[in-house]
Amino acid sequence: MPTTNATSNGPWDAKLQQFHGGQDWHMDNFIEDFSVTTNAFGMPESAKTAAVHAISQGHHYPPADQEPARSSLASFLWPADFEAEQGRLILGNGASELIDLIIRMAPAGTWKPGPFRTQYKEYERSARNNGFEMLAADSSDKANVCCLVNPCNPTGDYLELSELKSWISNNVLPGGYVLIDESMQPWHSPEFRQHSLLSQHEYIRNLYREQGISVFIMHSWTKLWCCTGLRLGSVVCPTADHMRAIKKSQVPWSVNIVALAFLNAVVADEKYLQKTWQMTPLWRQQSIDQLSARFPTWEFFGRSFLSWIWVDTKSEDVAERAIELARAAGVPVRSGRPGYNLPTFVRVAVRDPAKFSVLLGAWKLL
């Protein structure tokens, strides 16, 4: 049996690793994981079938060029002009691998997060490990490297394109790097691409040509397509040369043959995305309505299309008790304390109403 010690946070080494949700699914009484921001509909069956079939090819190395999955993802990102843009795209073993590779090759100096109260912490972890000087989100100084999560996990904040471009202009030094994490952007709507930096080819090229600022668009695909165990991410680089620099440092075959098969199939599953866009906002609002009726002092944050709710219970004791009750009922939620240092908050994933009713029932004792 695993043992814990003073430096552990569940299975995480608190001194060495960044806390993350999603570690409670092995519980004997597990029903649903409300601690992660994955799609409520679970892993798409079409892609799951492809992944299972790929196991039979497990005695082969994965394709070193990540094909045909890489081209299939490019076609998903840029349906009209993927052939012209796919040279800037590379896949990784989750977004985490690519985050670390890019920050390692970034210009040395200062690092700055997005303008929100907190954000996904993997960018900060990598920057600290690589010796960057940390600037506060509200610092007036521009930085050599900036990392913004948009939409922001966990706070639910969101910048439209004009706001995002303004933030880049006001916060990134000439010659700097800016990593924009759009992992949750595809939940926006069927028109998500036109609201994304994915559509801003000329802006990104001009920014690099005129100011030497390199824009990297990050995606963790494990949330939208509910495949966190497969580890699947990508980055769209400002130029093909940037992509090649990443490839030079990336270990070979970092994306395994199962994940590649899954990706190649899942991008074609339009029905899955249609029900995601249709039902996620409805289930999210239903959850908020029920929670606010029972807990009128709680405050709820985030755009309507997001796959989670960021909840301020207004009390550290209430939040801690809510976390304990949820876990005891087999429906764990994400505490705002570890990593985010916001102990009155909890993050609750959007889930099927039947499963949400289990969580709501567990909180009757609050």
Order of alpha helices (4+ residues) and beta strands (2+ residues): beta-beta-alpha-alpha-alpha-beta-alpha-beta-alpha-beta-beta-alpha-beta-alpha-beta-alpha-beta-alpha-alpha-alpha-beta-beta-alpha-beta-beta-alpha
